[in-house]
Amino acid sequence: MSKKKVAESVLALLQRQQPHNSKFTSTDGTLLEAVVPSVQSVRKQSKQKVQESQAEVIVATDVVPIEVQNQPLPVVANAPLKTEVAKQQEWQKAPTLDILYSHIHTCMNCSLGATRLRFVFGVGSPNAKLLVIGEAPGEEEDKQGEPFVGRAGQLLTKMLEAINFTREEIYIANILKCRPPKNRRPTSEEVVECEPYLWKQIELLQPVVILALGLTAAETLFKEKLTMKDVRGKERTYKNIPTIITYHPAALLRNPEWKKPAWEDIQLVMRTYNSLIEKTNPEWKKTIKQ
């Protein structure tokens, strides 16, 4: 088809679409010549848009850019990984103290995990009926990985031996398993992260009596402000277990005048223990060492 005929066809089409536009009523060849390039330009632009649109569809649906393919999937902040959730569930289901230790001794749930030397899990018999609880490991405990060592630990051992308990037949643990810097008091955040481990230890041990050492440990366990004069020498209940509160051995070393009331508390531990086991295991009864 000649250029002139193409132009006439286009002009006729435009006249139908724009009947009132006088520019398209002329049959002058100059005007037709002017119309043809503009129509070709429109066709070219339309074709380019179609190609671009098709290319966008292909990229969006079928092709992933290489730079995107090589990028790791984004991780949502604070969303625990499935493996971490499974790990948490594992320690909660631990059937023994040894298995519990294997699950939690690498704990990094709070900042103390980064500053500790050793994770101080606990020590003693898995069949213990007397559980001794302190607040947190000190410097020597952090070094050795065992609770109540050093001078305070030696004094505790002597106090327990006075009512015929050895360290091997009881269990000793702390609320925190890692030493706070400079032996400061545990923070509420640290307690929230670590106390569930103690609850699991209690669940596995099933002690008949708990001895809580120090006011900080007592306040942390009972979630209330206490004074030693109001709580010592009395039996309280923690997790449905009779609990006796007395002075921390380290405090007794600094204040020897407190040793007499502490000795009274230790004897209360013995009496409470004996009253609970004499019907089932009378051979386990304890007496004051002569």
C-alpha positions as CSV (number, residue, x, y, z in Angstrom):
1,M,0.0,0.0,0.0
2,S,1.3,3.4,-1.0
3,K,2.1,6.0,1.6
4,K,-0.7,8.2,0.3
5,K,-3.3,5.5,0.7
6,V,-2.1,4.7,4.2
7,A,-2.4,8.4,5.1
8,E,-5.9,8.5,3.7
9,S,-6.9,5.5,5.7
10,V,-5.5,7.0,8.9
11,L,-7.2,10.3,8.1
12,A,-10.5,8.7,7.7
13,L,-10.0,6.9,11.0
14,L,-9.2,10.1,12.8
15,Q,-12.1,11.9,11.3
16,R,-14.5,9.3,12.7
17,Q,-12.9,9.6,16.2
18,Q,-12.6,13.4,16.0
19,P,-15.4,14.6,13.7
20,H,-15.2,18.2,14.8
21,N,-11.5,18.6,14.4
22,S,-11.0,20.6,11.1
23,K,-7.3,19.7,10.9
24,F,-8.3,16.2,9.7
25,T,-10.7,17.3,6.9
26,S,-8.0,18.4,4.5
27,T,-6.9,16.1,1.7
28,D,-3.9,18.2,1.1
29,G,-0.8,16.0,0.5
30,T,1.3,18.1,2.9
31,L,-1.1,17.4,5.7
32,L,-1.2,13.7,4.9
33,E,2.6,13.6,4.8
34,A,2.6,15.2,8.3
35,V,0.1,12.7,9.6
36,V,2.0,9.6,8.5
37,P,5.1,10.2,10.6
38,S,3.0,10.9,13.7
39,V,1.0,7.7,13.3
40,Q,4.2,5.6,12.8
41,S,5.6,7.3,15.9
42,V,2.5,6.3,17.9
43,R,2.7,2.8,16.6
44,K,6.4,2.6,17.6
45,Q,5.8,3.9,21.1
46,S,2.9,1.6,21.6
47,K,5.0,-1.4,20.6
48,Q,7.7,-0.4,23.0
49,K,5.3,0.0,25.9
50,V,3.9,-3.5,25.1
51,Q,7.4,-5.0,25.1
52,E,8.3,-3.2,28.4
53,S,5.1,-4.4,30.0
54,Q,5.8,-8.0,28.9
55,A,9.3,-7.7,30.3
56,E,8.0,-6.5,33.6
57,V,5.6,-9.4,33.9
58,I,8.4,-11.9,33.1
59,V,10.7,-10.4,35.8
60,A,7.9,-10.3,38.4
61,T,6.7,-13.8,37.8
62,D,9.4,-16.0,36.4
63,V,12.9,-14.5,37.0
64,V,14.6,-13.6,40.3
65,P,17.6,-11.3,39.9
66,I,20.9,-12.9,40.7
67,E,21.7,-10.3,43.4
68,V,18.4,-11.2,45.1
69,Q,19.0,-15.0,44.8
70,N,22.3,-14.7,46.7
71,Q,20.8,-12.6,49.6
72,P,19.9,-14.5,52.8
73,L,16.2,-14.5,53.8
74,P,15.4,-11.6,56.2
75,V,15.0,-12.5,59.9
76,V,12.3,-10.8,61.8
77,A,13.7,-9.1,65.0
78,N,13.0,-10.9,68.3
79,A,11.4,-13.9,66.5
80,P,13.0,-17.0,68.1
81,L,14.2,-19.6,65.6
82,K,12.5,-23.0,65.7
83,T,15.7,-24.6,66.9
84,E,15.9,-22.3,69.8
85,V,12.3,-22.9,70.8
86,A,12.9,-26.6,70.5
87,K,16.0,-26.3,72.7
88,Q,14.0,-24.5,75.4
89,Q,11.3,-27.2,75.4
90,E,14.0,-29.8,75.7
91,W,15.4,-28.5,79.0
92,Q,11.9,-28.2,80.4
93,K,11.3,-31.9,79.7
94,A,14.7,-33.0,81.1
95,P,14.1,-36.2,83.3
96,T,17.3,-35.9,85.3
97,L,19.6,-33.2,86.7
98,D,22.5,-34.3,84.4
99,I,20.3,-33.9,81.3
100,L,19.1,-30.6,82.5
101,Y,22.6,-29.4,82.9
102,S,23.5,-30.5,79.4
103,H,20.7,-28.3,78.0
104,I,21.3,-25.1,80.0
105,H,25.0,-24.9,80.9
106,T,25.7,-22.8,77.8
107,C,22.8,-20.4,78.5
108,M,23.2,-16.8,77.2
109,N,19.7,-15.5,78.0
110,C,21.1,-12.6,79.9
111,S,24.2,-10.5,80.0
112,L,25.8,-12.6,82.8
113,G,26.5,-15.3,80.2
114,A,29.1,-13.1,78.6
115,T,30.9,-12.3,81.8
116,R,30.9,-15.6,83.7
117,L,33.9,-17.9,84.0
118,R,31.9,-21.0,84.9
119,F,28.2,-21.9,84.8
120,V,27.4,-22.8,88.5
121,F,24.6,-25.4,88.1
122,G,24.6,-27.0,91.6
123,V,26.1,-29.8,93.5
124,G,25.0,-32.7,95.7
125,S,22.9,-35.8,95.6
126,P,20.1,-36.2,93.0
127,N,18.2,-37.9,95.7
128,A,18.6,-35.2,98.3
129,K,15.7,-34.3,100.6
130,L,17.3,-31.1,101.9
131,L,17.8,-28.3,99.3
132,V,20.0,-25.3,100.2
133,I,19.4,-22.2,98.1
134,G,21.6,-19.1,97.8
135,E,21.3,-16.0,95.7
136,A,24.2,-16.2,93.2
137,P,27.7,-17.5,92.8
138,G,30.6,-15.4,94.1
139,E,34.2,-15.0,92.9
140,E,35.4,-18.5,94.1
141,E,32.2,-20.2,92.8
142,D,32.7,-18.6,89.4
143,K,36.2,-19.9,89.3
144,Q,35.4,-23.4,90.4
145,G,31.9,-23.9,89.0
146,E,30.5,-25.1,92.4
147,P,28.3,-23.2,94.8
148,F,29.4,-22.3,98.3
149,V,33.1,-22.8,98.2
150,G,35.7,-20.7,99.9
151,R,35.3,-19.5,103.5
152,A,31.5,-19.1,103.4
153,G,31.1,-22.5,101.9
154,Q,33.3,-24.0,104.6
155,L,31.2,-22.5,107.3
156,L,28.0,-23.8,105.6
157,T,29.5,-27.3,105.6
158,K,30.3,-27.1,109.3
159,M,26.7,-25.9,110.1
160,L,25.2,-28.8,108.2
161,E,27.6,-31.3,109.7
162,A,26.4,-30.1,113.1
163,I,23.0,-31.7,112.4
164,N,24.6,-34.7,110.7
165,F,24.2,-33.7,107.1
166,T,27.1,-34.0,104.7
167,R,27.4,-32.0,101.4
168,E,27.2,-35.3,99.5
169,E,23.7,-36.1,100.8
170,I,22.1,-32.7,100.3
171,Y,21.8,-30.5,97.2
172,I,23.1,-26.9,97.0
173,A,22.1,-24.5,94.3
174,N,21.7,-20.8,93.6
175,I,18.9,-18.8,92.1
176,L,21.3,-17.4,89.5
177,K,23.7,-19.7,87.8
178,C,26.2,-17.1,86.8
179,R,28.1,-14.5,89.0
180,P,26.9,-10.9,88.8
181,P,29.9,-8.5,88.4
182,K,31.4,-7.5,91.7
183,N,28.9,-9.7,93.5
184,R,26.1,-7.1,93.1
185,R,22.5,-8.1,93.8
186,P,20.7,-9.9,90.9
187,T,18.6,-7.8,88.7
188,S,14.9,-8.6,88.0
189,E,15.8,-9.4,84.4
190,E,18.4,-11.9,85.5
191,V,16.0,-13.5,87.9
192,V,13.3,-13.8,85.3
193,E,15.7,-15.7,83.0
194,C,17.4,-17.9,85.6
195,E,14.8,-18.8,88.2
196,P,12.9,-21.2,86.0
197,Y,16.1,-23.4,86.0
198,L,15.8,-23.5,89.8
199,W,12.2,-24.4,89.6
200,K,13.1,-27.4,87.3
201,Q,15.8,-28.5,89.8
202,I,13.2,-28.4,92.6
203,E,10.8,-30.4,90.4
204,L,13.4,-33.1,89.8
205,L,14.8,-33.2,93.4
206,Q,11.4,-33.2,95.2
207,P,13.1,-32.0,98.5
208,V,11.1,-32.2,101.8
209,V,12.8,-29.1,103.2
210,I,14.4,-26.0,101.7
211,L,17.0,-23.8,103.5
212,A,17.2,-20.3,102.0
213,L,20.4,-18.5,102.8
214,G,20.4,-14.7,103.1
215,L,17.8,-12.0,102.7
216,T,18.4,-11.5,99.0
217,A,17.7,-15.1,98.2
218,A,14.6,-15.0,100.4
219,E,13.2,-11.9,98.9
220,T,13.8,-13.2,95.4
221,L,12.0,-16.5,96.2
222,F,9.0,-15.0,97.9
223,K,8.8,-11.8,95.7
224,E,8.3,-9.5,98.7
225,K,10.3,-7.1,100.9
226,L,11.5,-8.9,104.0
227,T,13.5,-8.3,107.2
228,M,15.6,-11.1,108.7
229,K,14.1,-10.6,112.2
230,D,10.6,-11.2,110.8
231,V,11.4,-14.3,108.8
232,R,14.1,-16.3,110.5
233,G,13.2,-18.9,113.1
234,K,9.9,-19.6,111.3
235,E,8.7,-22.0,108.7
236,R,7.4,-20.7,105.4
237,T,6.3,-22.4,102.3
238,Y,7.9,-22.1,98.8
239,K,6.5,-24.3,96.0
240,N,4.5,-26.1,98.6
241,I,7.7,-27.1,100.4
242,P,8.5,-26.1,104.0
243,T,11.2,-23.4,103.9
244,I,13.5,-22.0,106.6
245,I,15.3,-18.7,106.1
246,T,18.5,-17.9,107.9
247,Y,21.6,-15.7,107.5
248,H,24.0,-16.2,104.6
249,P,27.3,-17.8,105.8
250,A,29.2,-14.8,104.4
251,A,27.1,-12.5,106.6
252,L,28.0,-14.7,109.6
253,L,31.7,-14.3,108.9
254,R,31.2,-10.5,109.0
255,N,28.9,-10.6,112.0
256,P,29.8,-13.4,114.4
257,E,27.0,-12.3,116.9
258,W,24.5,-13.7,114.3
259,K,25.9,-17.3,114.6
260,K,23.7,-18.1,117.6
261,P,20.3,-17.3,115.9
262,A,21.6,-19.0,112.8
263,W,22.3,-22.1,114.8
264,E,18.7,-22.0,116.1
265,D,17.5,-21.9,112.5
266,I,19.6,-24.8,111.5
267,Q,18.1,-26.8,114.4
268,L,14.7,-25.9,113.1
269,V,15.7,-27.3,109.7
270,M,16.6,-30.6,111.4
271,R,13.3,-30.7,113.3
272,T,11.2,-29.9,110.3
273,Y,13.1,-32.5,108.2
274,N,12.6,-35.2,110.9
275,S,8.9,-34.6,111.3
276,L,8.4,-35.1,107.6
277,I,10.4,-38.2,107.0
278,E,10.0,-40.1,110.3
279,K,6.9,-42.0,109.2
280,T,8.3,-43.0,105.8
281,N,12.0,-43.3,106.4
282,P,12.7,-43.2,110.1
283,E,16.3,-44.2,109.5
284,W,16.9,-40.9,107.8
285,K,16.2,-38.9,111.0
286,K,18.9,-36.5,112.0
287,T,20.3,-35.6,115.4
288,I,22.6,-32.9,116.7
289,K,26.2,-34.0,116.3
290,Q,27.8,-34.6,119.7
